[in-house]
Amino acid sequence: MWHYLRALFQISLRQPAFAVRIERQQAAVFSGQVPQAFVKACQEVVEREQIAQGLIMGLNRPQGIRLEFSKAIPESARQPLRNLWQMYS
């Protein structure tokens, strides 16, 4: 429950275009709209990196949507997720 409330708080502060929540090694859209292919690709990274929980947010910026990650997402997974976003956005 605490992770859910923290995710809601982070989302409200940053007003992302979308958020993908990882819980129990399962990636799912938490808010907004994002290509389903991106979520599926995120799931593959989650499984490979064994990420138990976390949050991936797409923040609106003048240059386009930029991904931001909760601290639970390891550095080793962040660049692959950015690369995937470039493919599916």
C-alpha positions, 0 to 999 in steps of 0.5 A: 500500500505504501508504494501505491501512495508514494507513486500517487504522490510522485505522479501528482508532483510531476504531472507525467504524460504516463506512468508504468508501475512495477509491482511484484515484477509485473509492469503495468500502466498506472496512469496515462496512455502509452503504447502496449508494445512499450509496456511489454518491452518494459516487462522483458527488462523487468524480468531480465533485471529482476526488478521487484518494484518501481515507477517509470514516468514519461514527463512532458518536456519541450523536446518531447517526453523524457523518462524518469525513474524511481530509485528502485529502478537500477541504473543497469535498466534505465538506458535499455528502457530509454532505448525502448521508449525511443523505439515505441514513441 
